[in-house]
Amino acid sequence: MSKKLFIETLGCAMNVRDSEHMIAELNAHEGYELTDDAASADLILINTCSVREKPVHKLFSELGVFNKLKKADAKIGVCGCTASHLGKEIIKRAPYVNFVLGARNVSKIADVLHRDRAVEVEIDYDESQFAFKDFRSSPYKAYINISIGCDKQCTFCIVPKTRGDEISIPPDLIVAEVRKAVENGAKEVFLLGQNVNNYGRRFSDVNDKMNFTELLRRVSAVEGLERIRFTSPHPFHMDDEFLEEFARNPKICKSMHMPLQSGSTDILKAMKRGYTKEWFLNRARKLRELVPDVSISTDIIVAFPGESDADFEDTLDVMKEVRFEQVFSFKYSPRPLTEAESFTNVVDSELGSFRLSTLQAYQDTILDSISAGLLGKEYDVYFEELRSDGYVAGRSDNNIMIKVKGSEEWLGKIARVKITEVSRSVQYGEIIA
């Protein structure tokens, strides 16, 4: 009988891909098969996130739960970004954990499995050319890393301390992985990196000079590939060449994630984001001008140290002009190993909560207006998920989640859909072609 692996993934799409890598390595080298029942697993992995405080707290509560329900001889491993920054502290706080594996050390999973209480958390370890075995959570789309690490020094962000310096994966390896995914049935690829449009800044070995725009052209040349998505681009690197390629390349999906963080130039400077309110608005206007039907999403932090009422109004002002189709919003929480952790001009917690609820309520009004305008519109939808309520779900080119009545016969197919019912998050429609 094969050994069973249970894995819980917290956080971003890059963590999802890291989990896929670990699943593939453990299957190929150790014979593990996935299970969704932690109680029957021989190995339980938690792939962690440390961007915000809440997922870190969740880690130790989850560990306690898993320790109580696991089999007597089952192992528990903690992986990912929280593993990177807490390291040995995890085993001190939860001594039943068998090993700790940092976000920059994914390729070592089959090794640490056999070293009890192993801690591998080096953030300068280079996996950019490691040939991972293949596993995909979905046969219809493929997550593909194009870089690892981050060179930015945003004062609120712990990622550079957990994932190390930015290194780009060689373009030939990326294109080969795209081809393989397409050969296995994927019509869509999702290119991943902390700052994807900073691609090419640094390679491990000598490579031809290449930026993200040129990489997009190389990837789009893969025969059989129909859709390209990517996250996250950085507003600072959104030059005209990049935006124009985004607009004219028919394989690039017309949805863009533009992490604003704050609409205040003063707060952006304190965050060390590298751009101003005016630059962000200029890029958003250019994007809307080039692609009128583009969907723009963003990240926003409220109550960053020093944020005044005027600074917060600047954020609402950007929201009013750009009219984001999706906003991921958070109240600032200090993270260890970051510069902002030592800032003393802290915003009152209740005021921060008020600003967050105000922002979210304002975004709801924007979404209601946007959703109302979708009624009767038609989109090409790539179906990739079968729902238990008799629906299949997929996304339009510009990232609208749409559900239609249907069965698994539509999975992996693109169909023309007319929207017949709208809501803030999911639209309903009928297939017309």
C-alpha positions in Angstrom: 0.0 0.0 0.0 1.2 3.5 -0.8 1.9 6.0 1.9 -0.6 8.8 2.3 0.1 12.5 2.3 -2.1 15.3 3.6 -1.1 18.9 2.8 -2.8 22.1 3.9 -1.7 25.2 1.9 -2.1 28.7 3.4 -1.5 31.9 1.5 -0.7 32.9 -2.1 -0.6 31.2 -5.5 3.2 30.8 -5.1 2.5 28.6 -2.0 0.1 26.6 -4.1 2.8 25.9 -6.6 5.3 25.1 -3.9 2.8 22.5 -2.5 2.5 21.0 -6.0 6.3 20.7 -6.1 6.4 18.9 -2.8 3.6 16.6 -3.7 5.4 15.7 -6.9 8.7 15.1 -5.2 7.2 13.0 -2.4 5.3 10.9 -4.9 8.2 10.3 -7.2 10.9 9.6 -4.6 8.9 8.3 -1.6 5.7 6.8 -3.1 3.3 9.2 -1.3 -0.3 9.5 -2.6 -2.5 12.5 -1.7 -5.4 12.1 0.8 -7.9 14.7 2.1 -8.2 12.8 5.4 -5.5 14.0 7.8 -6.4 11.2 10.3 -5.3 8.5 7.8 -2.2 10.3 6.6 1.3 9.0 7.2 2.7 12.5 6.6 0.9 15.9 7.3 2.4 19.0 5.8 1.3 22.6 6.5 2.6 25.0 3.9 2.5 28.4 5.7 2.1 32.1 5.0 3.6 34.9 7.1 2.5 38.0 5.2 0.0 38.8 7.9 -0.2 38.0 11.6 -3.4 35.9 11.4 -2.0 32.9 9.4 1.0 32.6 11.8 -1.4 32.3 14.7 -3.5 29.8 12.7 -0.4 27.6 12.2 0.0 26.7 15.9 -3.7 26.1 16.4 -3.7 23.9 13.3 -0.6 22.0 14.5 -2.4 21.2 17.8 -5.4 19.9 16.0 -3.3 17.7 13.7 -1.2 16.4 16.5 -4.4 15.1 18.3 -5.9 13.4 15.3 -2.9 12.0 13.5 -1.9 8.3 13.5 0.7 7.4 16.2 3.5 7.0 13.7 2.6 9.8 11.3 5.0 12.7 10.8 4.2 16.4 10.8 6.2 18.9 8.7 5.9 22.7 8.6 6.9 24.4 5.4 6.8 27.8 3.7 7.3 31.4 4.8 6.5 31.0 8.5 8.9 28.1 8.6 11.6 30.4 7.0 11.3 33.1 9.7 10.6 31.0 12.8 12.8 28.0 12.0 13.8 26.1 15.2 11.3 28.1 17.2 8.5 26.0 15.7 9.9 22.8 17.1 10.4 24.5 20.5 6.8 25.6 20.6 5.5 22.3 19.1 8.0 19.6 19.8 6.0 16.9 18.0 6.8 18.6 14.7 9.3 16.4 12.8 10.9 18.9 10.5 10.8 22.5 9.3 11.3 23.4 5.7 11.6 27.0 4.5 10.1 28.6 1.4 13.4 28.7 -0.4 14.2 25.0 0.3 11.2 23.1 -1.3 13.5 20.8 -3.3 14.8 19.3 0.0 11.5 17.8 1.0 12.4 14.2 0.3 15.6 14.7 2.3 14.3 16.3 5.5 11.6 13.7 5.7 14.2 11.2 6.9 16.0 13.6 9.3 14.0 14.0 12.5 13.8 17.6 13.8 15.6 18.8 10.6 15.4 22.6 10.1 16.3 23.8 6.5 15.5 27.5 6.2 18.3 29.1 4.2 16.9 32.0 2.2 20.0 32.2 -0.1 19.5 28.6 -1.4 19.1 28.6 -5.2 16.4 26.4 -6.6 15.9 28.4 -9.9 17.2 25.5 -12.0 16.0 22.5 -10.0 14.1 20.0 -12.1 11.0 19.4 -10.0 8.8 16.4 -10.8 5.4 17.2 -12.2 2.1 17.5 -10.4 -0.8 19.8 -11.1 -3.8 20.5 -8.8 -5.9 21.2 -11.9 -5.5 19.6 -15.4 -7.0 22.7 -16.9 -4.5 25.4 -15.9 -0.8 25.4 -14.8 0.9 27.5 -12.2 4.5 28.2 -13.3 7.1 30.0 -11.3 9.2 32.5 -13.4 11.2 33.8 -10.4 11.9 33.2 -6.8 12.5 35.7 -4.0 12.1 39.4 -3.9 14.5 42.4 -4.2 12.1 45.0 -3.0 12.4 46.5 0.4 8.8 47.5 1.3 8.9 48.4 4.9 5.7 46.4 5.8 6.7 43.2 4.0 8.5 40.1 5.4 8.7 38.2 2.1 12.4 39.2 1.3 13.4 37.8 4.7 11.5 34.5 4.0 12.1 34.0 0.3 15.5 35.7 -0.2 16.9 37.7 -3.1 15.1 37.6 -6.4 16.4 35.2 -9.0 14.8 34.6 -12.4 14.3 31.1 -13.7 15.9 30.6 -17.2 13.4 31.3 -20.0 14.1 28.0 -21.7 13.0 26.1 -18.6 9.8 28.2 -18.3 8.9 27.7 -22.0 9.6 24.0 -21.7 7.3 23.8 -18.6 4.6 25.7 -20.5 4.8 23.2 -23.4 4.6 20.3 -21.1 1.5 21.7 -19.4 -0.2 22.3 -22.7 0.7 18.8 -23.9 -1.0 17.5 -20.7 -4.2 19.4 -21.5 -3.9 22.8 -19.9 -5.2 25.7 -22.1 -4.1 28.4 -19.5 -0.9 29.1 -17.6 -0.5 31.3 -14.6 3.0 32.9 -14.4 4.1 33.5 -10.8 6.6 35.7 -9.1 6.8 38.3 -6.3 7.3 41.0 -9.0 6.8 39.3 -12.3 7.5 42.4 -14.4 10.9 42.7 -12.8 11.8 39.4 -14.6 15.3 39.1 -15.9 17.0 41.3 -13.3 19.2 38.4 -12.1 19.9 34.9 -13.3 22.0 32.2 -11.5 24.0 31.6 -14.7 24.7 33.6 -17.9 21.5 34.0 -19.9 20.5 36.2 -22.8 19.1 39.5 -21.5 15.4 39.3 -21.3 12.6 41.3 -19.6 9.1 40.2 -18.7 7.6 41.6 -21.9 9.9 39.5 -24.0 9.2 36.4 -21.9 5.5 36.9 -22.5 6.1 36.9 -26.2 8.2 33.7 -25.9 5.5 32.0 -23.8 2.6 33.1 -26.1 4.4 31.4 -29.0 3.8 28.0 -27.5 1.3 26.2 -29.9 -1.9 25.1 -28.2 -1.7 27.6 -25.4 -4.8 29.9 -25.3 -4.5 32.0 -22.2 -1.8 33.6 -20.1 -2.3 35.1 -16.7 0.3 36.3 -14.2 0.8 37.8 -10.7 2.0 40.0 -9.3 3.3 42.8 -11.4 4.7 45.8 -9.6 3.3 49.3 -10.5 6.9 50.7 -10.6 7.8 48.4 -13.5 4.7 49.0 -15.6 6.4 50.8 -18.5 4.6 51.5 -21.8 6.2 48.5 -23.6 4.8 46.1 -21.0 1.3 47.7 -21.1 1.2 47.8 -24.9 2.2 44.1 -25.1 -0.5 43.3 -22.5 -3.0 45.1 -24.7 -2.2 43.7 -28.1 -1.2 40.1 -27.3 -4.5 38.1 -27.7 -3.2 35.2 -25.5 -2.7 37.5 -22.5 -5.9 37.6 -20.4 -7.2 41.1 -19.9 -7.0 41.2 -16.1 -4.3 43.0 -14.2 -3.4 42.9 -10.5 -1.9 46.3 -9.6 -1.0 46.4 -5.8 -1.7 49.9 -4.7 -1.2 49.5 -1.0 -2.0 53.1 -0.4 -3.3 56.1 -2.4 -1.2 58.6 -0.4 2.2 59.5 -1.9 3.5 60.2 1.6 2.5 56.8 2.8 3.8 55.1 -0.3 7.2 56.8 0.4 7.1 55.5 4.0 6.3 52.0 2.6 9.2 52.3 0.1 7.0 51.4 -2.8 8.9 53.4 -5.3 6.0 55.2 -7.0 3.6 58.0 -6.3 -0.2 58.3 -6.4 0.1 60.2 -9.7 2.3 57.4 -11.2 -0.2 54.7 -10.2 -3.1 56.7 -11.6 -1.2 57.4 -14.8 -0.6 53.7 -15.3 -4.2 52.8 -14.5 -5.5 55.4 -17.0 -3.1 54.1 -19.7 -4.3 50.6 -19.0 -8.0 51.5 -19.2 -7.3 53.5 -22.4 -5.5 50.6 -24.1 -8.0 47.9 -22.9 -11.4 49.4 -22.1 -12.7 46.0 -20.8 -9.7 45.3 -18.6 -10.4 44.1 -15.0 -8.1 45.7 -12.4 -7.6 44.2 -9.0 -5.5 45.5 -6.1 -4.2 45.2 -2.6 -4.7 47.9 0.0 -3.4 48.4 3.5 -5.2 50.8 5.8 -3.9 52.3 9.0 -0.2 52.0 8.1 1.9 53.9 10.7 1.5 57.7 10.2 -1.6 57.4 8.0 -3.7 60.6 8.5 -7.4 61.1 7.5 -6.1 62.9 4.4 -3.9 60.0 3.5 -6.9 57.7 3.8 -9.0 60.0 1.7 -6.2 59.7 -1.0 -6.8 56.0 -1.0 -10.5 56.4 -1.5 -9.8 58.9 -4.2 -7.8 56.3 -6.2 -10.6 53.8 -5.7 -13.1 56.3 -7.0 -11.1 57.0 -10.2 -9.8 53.5 -11.0 -12.9 51.6 -9.9 -11.2 48.3 -9.1 -13.0 45.1 -10.0 -11.5 43.4 -6.9 -9.8 44.8 -3.8 -7.9 42.7 -1.2 -7.9 45.0 1.8 -6.3 44.6 5.2 -5.7 46.6 8.4 -1.9 47.0 8.9 -0.3 44.5 11.3 3.4 44.8 12.1 5.5 41.9 10.9 8.8 40.7 12.4 12.0 41.4 10.5 10.4 44.4 8.8 11.4 48.1 9.0 7.9 49.2 9.8 7.8 47.0 13.0 9.9 49.7 14.7 7.7 52.7 13.5 6.2 54.5 16.5 3.6 56.6 14.8 1.0 53.8 15.2 -2.6 54.4 14.1 -5.2 53.6 16.8 -6.6 50.1 16.3 -10.2 51.1 16.4 -9.6 53.9 13.9 -7.9 51.4 11.7 -10.9 49.0 11.9 -13.2 51.9 11.1 -11.2 52.9 8.0 -11.1 49.2 6.8 -14.9 48.9 7.1 -15.4 52.3 5.4 -13.1 51.2 2.5 -14.8 47.9 2.1 -18.3 49.4 2.2 -17.2 51.9 -0.5 -15.8 49.1 -2.6 -19.1 47.2 -2.3 -20.9 50.2 -3.9 -18.4 50.2 -6.7 -18.9 46.4 -7.2 -22.7 46.8 -7.2 -22.4 49.3 -10.0 -19.9 47.2 -12.0 -22.0 44.1 -11.6 -25.2 45.8 -12.7 -23.4 46.7 -16.0 -22.6 43.1 -16.7 -26.2 42.0 -17.2 -26.7 40.8 -20.8 -23.1 40.9 -21.7 -21.4 38.0 -23.4 -18.0 36.5 -22.6 -15.8 33.5 -23.6 -15.5 31.4 -20.4 -12.9 28.7 -19.7 -14.6 26.2 -17.5 -12.4 24.5 -14.9 -14.4 23.7 -11.8 -17.4 21.4 -11.3 -19.6 22.7 -8.5 -21.8 20.5 -6.3 -24.9 22.5 -7.0 -25.2 21.4 -10.6 -23.1 24.2 -12.0 -19.8 24.5 -13.7 -17.7 27.6 -13.1 -15.0 29.3 -15.0 -13.5 32.7 -15.8 -13.8 35.1 -18.7 -10.7 36.5 -20.4 -11.0 39.6 -18.0 -11.3 37.4 -14.9 -15.1 37.5 -14.2 -16.1 34.3 -12.3 -19.2 32.9 -14.1 -21.3 29.9 -13.3 -23.7 28.1 -15.7 -25.9 25.0 -15.3 -23.9 22.1 -16.6 -21.8 19.0 -16.0 -18.2 17.8 -16.3 -18.5 17.7 -20.1 -17.8 21.4 -20.1 -14.6 21.2 -18.1 -11.5 22.2 -20.0 -13.6 23.9 -22.7 -14.1 27.5 -23.7 -17.7 28.5 -24.4 -19.6 31.8 -25.2 -21.8 32.7 -22.2 -24.4 35.4 -21.8 -24.8 36.8 -18.2 -28.3 36.5 -17.0 -28.0 37.1 -13.2 -25.4 39.3 -11.4 -23.9 39.6 -7.9 -20.8 41.2 -6.4 -18.5 38.1 -6.7 -20.0 35.5 -9.0 -22.1 36.0 -12.1 -24.6 33.5 -13.6 -25.2 32.9 -17.2 -26.2 30.6 -20.0 -24.1 29.0 -22.7 -25.0 30.4 -26.1 -22.2 29.0 -28.3 
